[in-house]
Amino acid sequence: MPHNLLELRTEASLQGVRTLREGLEKVLSLTTLPQEVQHACLLGVNELACNSVRHAQPAAQFLCLLVQQQGTHLEFQLEDDGSYFAAFAERLQIAREPVGDGLLESGMGLGLIARTLPGVQLQRRQDVNCYTWSLPCLAERPRLVVIDDDPLMSELLRLYLEPEYQVTCFNAADAALAALRRDPPALVISDINMPQMNGLDLRQALLEKPQTALTPFIFLTGQQDDAMQLQAQGLGVDDYLYKPIKRLELHRVVGRVLQRSRRLLAAAAQQLDAQITASLKPTVPAYAAPFHLALGCREATAGGGDFVFHRHWGGQHTLVLGDCMGHGRQAKFFVHAYQAYLHSMLQSSPAPLCPARLLQSLSEAMFADGLLGASLVTCVALQWSDNSHELQLALAGHPPPLLFGPHGCRTLHLQGTLPGLLAGVEYPQLSVRLAPGEALLLYSDGLLEGLASRAKPLEAKARLEQLLVDEYVRPPSELIAWLLQLGFNGDDDASALIVAAR
């Protein structure tokens, strides 16, 4: 199931192109794509979008960029509603053909597009141009450090290991020590007998600093020395390699040590997760005058990236449902950060902030703060008074809420940019009044992804709406539990919240 990293819609103008480029640059910076690939992708998108603005007749009115992670690839889709360039594929192929020392430019920057967006295709769908392409987003190879005073031995180990690992070599332990403390690797492979600082001294020095004390360590040795092995065992090394080293044996030992290290870290993380998850478990009151609330959350990992924030102050209820990109410990960290920021912001405000202003403040903080802005998050914010059935709401890149009840189900059409991508973003705000028997469903995209795994992706939203129409008479807490049972597939966190007028 694809995971949305960016969905950005803007007007078809040069300012709109700049908005797309800035949003895409933010998303690409969070991936493992090499810098040169990120730069090429930005150039290609800029060229495609500018073509739509400058050359389409009739002119395009909007631009929309979608970026999704699908397994090991990033999938891109750029849409506009301008005129159709029927000869795109043919002209692009001509642009790819070498002429002399370069590429034949065939108008509208197609040579640049051909070079920067590999495999780009154009389809016309319901009067909308849809450009699609994909890029491999490979997992980062584990980084190893090899230390041996014999440069030939270091080079041999590097050649043996580099197809599967990133390898940095040092010929002196004291030179390696400073680098290891600055940036600990996944594994250290070190000779024992070296001048000045030997391998045993290096291992002892690494144990003395918390950032390197748990770094897996393998000793190289050219002799069977029982006394030295006993000393090394006291330093907690993970394994030994005896010279001359064979390639298969090297990979077997390195793979085993890294696997053991990952298992130990996973076990420690699981214990930490259980403690953190308990503190992050979202809760809301069952009744927040004049509405009944029901919340349900299912995590793909122990404590995921969804969060709910509720505050009642001055006769006003403020509620935020957010979805951080990813799961696990990284997502938990950002859940803590966003909740802490929302709490601090509302505490310091002399009066309750309306949803649009709240999301604007969050976006400004994420744009200005490198820590808050290091992840992507979507949000929906609600506000209502104790004595009113009218709610104010605003969205920031989040799925729009569904209003349902005895008269059917409909989407509350509202849009808002992902927070933190741009400076000075303003969010539209919508007012909706809940009549007795009506309710509002807020949900994270994990719910739709779970439903889509049991049906065609395009049918997931329609299925959710039909479920609400058929089952709206259920009590809110029972309906939430039932929806999550249907819509949770274990691959992504799923959260759902009902605000009901009874």
BATORDREN-274630 format. One record per residue (C-alpha): residue in three letters; x, y, z. Coordinates in steps of 0.1 Angstrom, whole numbers. Each point is the difference from the previous one (the first is absolute). Example, Ala and Ser with C-alpha at 12.3 -4.5 7.8 and 13.67 -1.06 7.14 Angstrom:
% residues 2
[ALA; [123; -45; 78]]
[SER; [14; 34; -7]]
//
This chain:
% residues 502
[MET; [0; 0; 0]]
[PRO; [15; 34; -10]]
[HIS; [7; 25; 27]]
[ASN; [-6; 37; -8]]
[LEU; [30; 22; 6]]
[LEU; [-14; 31; -18]]
[GLU; [-32; 11; -15]]
[LEU; [2; 36; -10]]
[ARG; [-25; 19; -22]]
[THR; [5; 36; -11]]
[GLU; [-9; 25; -27]]
[ALA; [17; -3; -34]]
[SER; [24; 30; 3]]
[LEU; [37; 5; 4]]
[GLN; [-7; 6; 38]]
[GLY; [-19; -33; 0]]
[VAL; [30; -17; -17]]
[ARG; [22; 14; 28]]
[THR; [-24; -14; 26]]
[LEU; [2; -34; -16]]
[ARG; [38; 1; -2]]
[GLU; [4; 10; 37]]
[GLY; [-24; -27; 12]]
[LEU; [17; -26; -21]]
[GLU; [35; 11; 12]]
[LYS; [-12; -4; 36]]
[VAL; [-12; -36; -6]]
[LEU; [30; -11; -21]]
[SER; [23; 12; 28]]
[LEU; [-16; -26; 23]]
[THR; [7; -29; -23]]
[THR; [32; -20; -7]]
[LEU; [3; 12; -36]]
[PRO; [35; 13; -8]]
[GLN; [2; 38; -2]]
[GLU; [7; 0; -38]]
[VAL; [-32; -21; -5]]
[GLN; [-20; 24; 21]]
[HIS; [13; 30; -19]]
[ALA; [-8; -17; -34]]
[CYS; [-35; -7; 12]]
[LEU; [-6; 36; 11]]
[LEU; [13; 12; -34]]
[GLY; [-23; -23; -19]]
[VAL; [-31; 8; 20]]
[ASN; [7; 37; -3]]
[GLU; [3; -3; -38]]
[LEU; [-32; -20; -4]]
[ALA; [-20; 23; 22]]
[CYS; [14; 31; -17]]
[ASN; [-9; -14; -34]]
[SER; [-36; -4; 12]]
[VAL; [-1; 36; 12]]
[ARG; [17; 16; -30]]
[HIS; [-9; -21; -31]]
[ALA; [-34; -17; 6]]
[GLN; [-28; 14; -22]]
[PRO; [-25; 2; 15]]
[ALA; [19; 8; 31]]
[ALA; [1; -23; 30]]
[GLN; [-19; 11; 31]]
[PHE; [16; -22; 26]]
[LEU; [30; -22; 7]]
[CYS; [0; -30; 23]]
[LEU; [30; -20; 12]]
[LEU; [-3; -34; 17]]
[VAL; [30; -19; 14]]
[GLN; [-5; -35; 14]]
[GLN; [23; -27; 14]]
[GLN; [-7; -34; -15]]
[GLY; [24; -26; 14]]
[THR; [35; 9; -11]]
[HIS; [-12; 26; -25]]
[LEU; [-13; 36; 1]]
[GLU; [-29; 5; -23]]
[PHE; [-6; 35; -14]]
[GLN; [-31; 15; -17]]
[LEU; [-3; 36; -13]]
[GLU; [-34; 11; -13]]
[ASP; [-13; 31; -18]]
[ASP; [-32; 9; -19]]
[GLY; [16; 17; -29]]
[SER; [1; -10; -36]]
[TYR; [11; -35; -9]]
[PHE; [34; -5; -15]]
[ALA; [-8; -30; -22]]
[ALA; [35; -3; -15]]
[PHE; [17; -1; 34]]
[ALA; [12; -36; -1]]
[GLU; [12; 3; -36]]
[ARG; [18; 33; 6]]
[LEU; [15; -12; 33]]
[GLN; [14; -31; -19]]
[ILE; [16; 24; -25]]
[ALA; [15; 20; 29]]
[ARG; [16; -31; 14]]
[GLU; [18; -8; -33]]
[PRO; [37; 11; -1]]
[VAL; [9; 26; -25]]
[GLY; [37; 8; -1]]
[ASP; [12; 4; 36]]
[GLY; [-34; 7; 15]]
[LEU; [-38; -4; -2]]
[LEU; [-23; 15; -26]]
[GLU; [-21; 26; 17]]
[SER; [-35; -2; -15]]
[GLY; [-18; 29; 17]]
[MET; [-14; 6; 34]]
[GLY; [32; -13; 17]]
[LEU; [-6; -36; -9]]
[GLY; [37; -8; 0]]
[LEU; [2; 11; 36]]
[ILE; [-32; -20; 9]]
[ALA; [14; -31; -17]]
[ARG; [32; 2; 20]]
[THR; [-15; 8; 34]]
[LEU; [-32; -20; 1]]
[PRO; [8; -35; -12]]
[GLY; [-30; -19; -14]]
[VAL; [-24; 30; 2]]
[GLN; [-33; -7; -18]]
[LEU; [-30; 22; -8]]
[GLN; [-37; -11; 1]]
[ARG; [-31; 20; -5]]
[ARG; [-26; -9; 27]]
[GLN; [-34; 18; 0]]
[ASP; [14; 33; -15]]
[VAL; [30; -1; 23]]
[ASN; [36; -6; -10]]
[CYS; [17; -25; 22]]
[TYR; [38; -4; -1]]
[THR; [14; -30; 19]]
[TRP; [35; -14; 8]]
[SER; [17; -19; 28]]
[LEU; [34; 0; 16]]
[PRO; [17; -28; 20]]
[CYS; [4; 10; 37]]
[LEU; [25; -26; 11]]
[ALA; [6; -9; 37]]
[GLU; [33; 14; 13]]
[ARG; [28; -26; 3]]
[PRO; [14; -7; 35]]
[ARG; [32; 20; 6]]
[LEU; [31; -19; 12]]
[VAL; [34; 13; 12]]
[VAL; [31; -21; -7]]
[ILE; [32; 8; 19]]
[ASP; [33; -17; -9]]
[ASP; [35; 14; -1]]
[ASP; [6; -20; -32]]
[PRO; [-15; 21; -29]]
[LEU; [-2; -31; -22]]
[MET; [-20; -19; 26]]
[SER; [-24; 30; 4]]
[GLU; [-4; 2; -38]]
[LEU; [-7; -37; -3]]
[LEU; [-27; 1; 27]]
[ARG; [-16; 30; -17]]
[LEU; [-1; -18; -33]]
[TYR; [-15; -30; 16]]
[LEU; [-27; 20; 18]]
[GLU; [-10; 29; -21]]
[PRO; [-25; -16; -23]]
[GLU; [-23; -3; 31]]
[TYR; [13; 25; 25]]
[GLN; [14; 35; 1]]
[VAL; [36; -3; 12]]
[THR; [24; 26; 15]]
[CYS; [36; -11; 5]]
[PHE; [26; 13; 26]]
[ASN; [36; -10; 3]]
[ALA; [4; 13; 36]]
[ALA; [-23; -6; 30]]
[ASP; [5; 35; 15]]
[ALA; [-11; 16; -33]]
[ALA; [-31; -23; -1]]
[LEU; [-10; 7; 36]]
[ALA; [-9; 36; -6]]
[ALA; [-21; -9; -30]]
[LEU; [-17; -28; 17]]
[ARG; [-11; 23; 29]]
[ARG; [-13; 26; -24]]
[ASP; [-20; -25; -21]]
[PRO; [-3; -35; 14]]
[PRO; [-3; -26; -28]]
[ALA; [-21; -32; -1]]
[LEU; [32; -21; 6]]
[VAL; [37; 3; 7]]
[ILE; [26; -25; -13]]
[SER; [34; 6; 15]]
[ASP; [34; -16; 0]]
[ILE; [14; -7; 35]]
[ASN; [38; 5; -5]]
[MET; [5; 36; -11]]
[PRO; [27; 26; 10]]
[GLN; [-9; 28; 24]]
[MET; [-36; -9; 9]]
[ASN; [-8; -37; -6]]
[GLY; [-34; -15; -5]]
[LEU; [-5; -9; 37]]
[ASP; [6; 36; 10]]
[LEU; [-24; 12; -27]]
[ARG; [-27; -23; 12]]
[GLN; [5; 12; 36]]
[ALA; [-3; 36; -12]]
[LEU; [-32; -7; -18]]
[LEU; [-15; -17; 30]]
[GLU; [6; 32; 21]]
[LYS; [-24; 22; -21]]
[PRO; [-37; -7; -1]]
[GLN; [-4; 8; -37]]
[THR; [25; -28; -9]]
[ALA; [-3; -25; 29]]
[LEU; [-26; -21; -18]]
[THR; [16; 1; -35]]
[PRO; [6; -36; -12]]
[PHE; [38; -8; -1]]
[ILE; [19; -28; -18]]
[PHE; [38; -6; 5]]
[LEU; [24; -9; -27]]
[THR; [30; -21; 10]]
[GLY; [27; -19; -17]]
[GLN; [9; -23; 29]]
[GLN; [-17; -24; 24]]
[ASP; [9; 17; 33]]
[ASP; [-21; -13; 29]]
[ALA; [10; 28; 24]]
[MET; [-9; 27; -25]]
[GLN; [-33; -17; -7]]
[LEU; [-8; -1; 37]]
[GLN; [8; 37; 3]]
[ALA; [-22; 7; -31]]
[GLN; [-29; -20; 15]]
[GLY; [1; 22; 31]]
[LEU; [-6; 30; -23]]
[GLY; [-32; -16; -14]]
[VAL; [10; -4; -36]]
[ASP; [-26; -16; -23]]
[ASP; [23; -23; -21]]
[TYR; [35; -7; -14]]
[LEU; [13; -3; -35]]
[TYR; [33; -18; -6]]
[LYS; [24; 10; -28]]
[PRO; [2; -9; -28]]
[ILE; [-37; 9; -4]]
[LYS; [-23; -17; -25]]
[ARG; [-28; 21; -16]]
[LEU; [-28; -25; 9]]
[GLU; [11; -3; 36]]
[LEU; [3; 38; 3]]
[HIS; [-36; 5; -12]]
[ARG; [-13; -28; 22]]
[VAL; [15; 15; 31]]
[VAL; [-10; 36; -8]]
[GLY; [-35; -11; -9]]
[ARG; [-4; -19; 33]]
[VAL; [13; 28; 22]]
[LEU; [-22; 26; -17]]
[GLN; [-31; -23; 3]]
[ARG; [7; -6; 37]]
[SER; [5; 38; 6]]
[ARG; [-33; 7; -17]]
[ARG; [-18; -26; 21]]
[LEU; [14; 15; 32]]
[LEU; [-9; 35; -10]]
[ALA; [-35; -11; -10]]
[ALA; [-5; -17; 34]]
[ALA; [11; 31; 18]]
[ALA; [-22; 22; -22]]
[GLN; [-30; -22; 7]]
[GLN; [4; 5; 37]]
[LEU; [4; 38; -6]]
[ASP; [-30; 0; -24]]
[ALA; [-23; -16; 26]]
[GLN; [9; 28; 25]]
[ILE; [-4; 28; -25]]
[THR; [-31; -14; -15]]
[ALA; [-18; 1; 34]]
[SER; [8; 37; 3]]
[LEU; [-11; 8; -36]]
[LYS; [-33; -20; 0]]
[PRO; [-25; 26; -13]]
[THR; [-31; 6; 20]]
[VAL; [-30; 23; -2]]
[PRO; [-29; 5; 24]]
[ALA; [-31; -21; -9]]
[TYR; [-21; 32; 3]]
[ALA; [12; 35; -9]]
[ALA; [-31; 23; 2]]
[PRO; [-21; -1; -21]]
[PHE; [15; -30; -19]]
[HIS; [8; -36; 6]]
[LEU; [35; -11; -10]]
[ALA; [13; -34; -9]]
[LEU; [37; -7; -9]]
[GLY; [17; -31; -13]]
[CYS; [37; -5; -10]]
[ARG; [18; -31; -14]]
[GLU; [38; 1; -3]]
[ALA; [21; -18; -27]]
[THR; [28; 1; 25]]
[ALA; [1; 4; 38]]
[GLY; [-13; 36; 1]]
[GLY; [-3; 15; -34]]
[GLY; [0; 34; -17]]
[ASP; [-36; 11; 7]]
[PHE; [-8; 24; 28]]
[VAL; [-31; 16; 15]]
[PHE; [1; 33; 20]]
[HIS; [-30; 13; 20]]
[ARG; [-3; 31; 22]]
[HIS; [-29; 16; 17]]
[TRP; [5; 35; 11]]
[GLY; [-22; 31; 3]]
[GLY; [-31; -18; -11]]
[GLN; [17; -11; -33]]
[HIS; [11; -35; -11]]
[THR; [30; -3; -22]]
[LEU; [7; -34; -16]]
[VAL; [28; -9; -24]]
[LEU; [5; -34; -18]]
[GLY; [34; -3; -16]]
[ASP; [19; -26; -20]]
[CYS; [39; 0; 0]]
[MET; [18; -16; -29]]
[GLY; [13; -35; 9]]
[HIS; [-3; -20; 32]]
[GLY; [21; -13; 28]]
[ARG; [24; 19; 21]]
[GLN; [6; 29; -25]]
[ALA; [-38; 6; -3]]
[LYS; [-4; -2; 38]]
[PHE; [26; 27; 4]]
[PHE; [-18; 23; -23]]
[VAL; [-34; -8; 16]]
[HIS; [16; 12; 33]]
[ALA; [14; 31; -17]]
[TYR; [-33; 10; -17]]
[GLN; [-21; -6; 31]]
[ALA; [24; 20; 21]]
[TYR; [-1; 29; -24]]
[LEU; [-38; 0; -2]]
[HIS; [-2; 0; 38]]
[SER; [25; 28; 3]]
[MET; [-16; 21; -27]]
[LEU; [-35; -3; 15]]
[GLN; [13; 6; 35]]
[SER; [17; 32; -10]]
[SER; [-29; 13; -21]]
[PRO; [-22; 26; 19]]
[ALA; [-31; -14; -18]]
[PRO; [-8; -33; -18]]
[LEU; [14; 0; -35]]
[CYS; [-24; -8; -29]]
[PRO; [9; -32; -20]]
[ALA; [14; 20; -30]]
[ARG; [22; 21; 23]]
[LEU; [11; -30; 19]]
[LEU; [11; -18; -31]]
[GLN; [17; 31; -13]]
[SER; [20; 3; 32]]
[LEU; [10; -37; -2]]
[SER; [11; 5; -36]]
[GLU; [20; 31; 8]]
[ALA; [18; -18; 28]]
[MET; [8; -30; -22]]
[PHE; [13; 22; -27]]
[ALA; [22; 19; 23]]
[ASP; [11; -28; 23]]
[GLY; [24; -26; -14]]
[LEU; [-11; -26; 25]]
[LEU; [-38; 3; -4]]
[GLY; [5; 3; -38]]
[ALA; [20; -32; -3]]
[SER; [-31; -21; -5]]
[LEU; [-32; 3; -19]]
[VAL; [-34; 1; 18]]
[THR; [-36; 5; -10]]
[CYS; [-26; 15; 23]]
[VAL; [-37; 7; 4]]
[ALA; [-10; 25; 27]]
[LEU; [-34; 5; 15]]
[GLN; [-15; 25; 24]]
[TRP; [-34; 4; 16]]
[SER; [-17; 17; 30]]
[ASP; [-17; -17; 29]]
[ASN; [-33; 15; -9]]
[SER; [0; -3; -38]]
[HIS; [-4; -28; -25]]
[GLU; [21; 19; -26]]
[LEU; [36; -11; -6]]
[GLN; [28; 18; -17]]
[LEU; [26; -21; -18]]
[ALA; [31; 3; -21]]
[LEU; [23; -25; -18]]
[ALA; [37; -2; -7]]
[GLY; [6; -27; -26]]
[HIS; [-24; -23; 19]]
[PRO; [-29; -22; -14]]
[PRO; [-32; 21; 2]]
[PRO; [-25; -9; 27]]
[LEU; [-33; -18; -9]]
[LEU; [-34; 13; 13]]
[PHE; [-25; -29; 4]]
[GLY; [-33; -8; 15]]
[PRO; [-36; -8; -9]]
[HIS; [2; 21; -32]]
[GLY; [31; -18; -15]]
[CYS; [37; 8; -1]]
[ARG; [19; 27; -16]]
[THR; [36; 13; -1]]
[LEU; [8; 34; 15]]
[HIS; [20; 14; -29]]
[LEU; [29; 20; 15]]
[GLN; [37; 1; -9]]
[GLY; [31; 12; 16]]
[THR; [38; -2; -7]]
[LEU; [21; -24; 20]]
[PRO; [14; 20; 30]]
[GLY; [36; 12; -1]]
[LEU; [6; -2; -38]]
[LEU; [-4; 38; -7]]
[ALA; [2; 32; 19]]
[GLY; [-31; 22; 5]]
[VAL; [-26; -28; -7]]
[GLU; [-36; 9; 9]]
[TYR; [-27; -27; 5]]
[PRO; [-36; 3; -10]]
[GLN; [-26; -8; 27]]
[LEU; [-34; -16; -2]]
[SER; [-30; 2; 23]]
[VAL; [-24; -29; 3]]
[ARG; [-29; -5; 23]]
[LEU; [-9; -35; 12]]
[ALA; [-37; -8; 3]]
[PRO; [-12; -26; 25]]
[GLY; [9; -35; -14]]
[GLU; [29; 14; -21]]
[ALA; [36; -7; 5]]
[LEU; [34; 9; -13]]
[LEU; [27; -26; -8]]
[LEU; [37; 11; 1]]
[TYR; [25; -26; -10]]
[SER; [36; -6; -11]]
[ASP; [9; -13; -34]]
[GLY; [9; -34; 15]]
[LEU; [-37; -7; 3]]
[LEU; [-5; 4; -37]]
[GLU; [31; -19; -8]]
[GLY; [-13; -29; 20]]
[LEU; [-33; 1; -18]]
[ALA; [18; 3; -34]]
[SER; [19; -32; 8]]
[ARG; [-34; -18; 0]]
[ALA; [-13; 18; -31]]
[LYS; [12; 21; -29]]
[PRO; [18; 31; 13]]
[LEU; [-24; 24; -18]]
[GLU; [-29; -18; 17]]
[ALA; [12; 3; 35]]
[LYS; [-14; 35; 6]]
[ALA; [-34; -10; -15]]
[ARG; [0; -32; 22]]
[LEU; [6; 21; 31]]
[GLU; [-28; 23; -8]]
[GLN; [-24; -29; -6]]
[LEU; [10; -16; 33]]
[LEU; [-9; 32; 18]]
[VAL; [-33; 2; -18]]
[ASP; [-9; -36; 9]]
[GLU; [12; 1; 36]]
[TYR; [-5; 35; 12]]
[VAL; [-25; -11; 27]]
[ARG; [28; -19; 19]]
[PRO; [13; 16; 31]]
[PRO; [31; 21; -9]]
[SER; [24; -21; 20]]
[GLU; [-13; -32; -15]]
[LEU; [1; 15; -35]]
[ILE; [36; 11; 4]]
[ALA; [11; -34; 12]]
[TRP; [-18; -17; -29]]
[LEU; [16; 24; -26]]
[LEU; [35; -6; 13]]
[GLN; [-5; -37; 0]]
[LEU; [-10; 3; -37]]
[GLY; [26; 26; -9]]
[PHE; [32; -10; 18]]
[ASN; [23; -22; -21]]
[GLY; [31; 2; 22]]
[ASP; [21; 20; -25]]
[ASP; [-8; 35; 12]]
[ASP; [-13; 17; 31]]
[ALA; [-38; 6; -1]]
[SER; [-19; 24; 21]]
[ALA; [-37; 11; 0]]
[LEU; [-20; 24; 21]]
[ILE; [-37; 6; 0]]
[VAL; [-16; 33; 12]]
[ALA; [-37; -7; 4]]
[ALA; [-30; 21; 8]]
[ARG; [-26; -21; 19]]
//
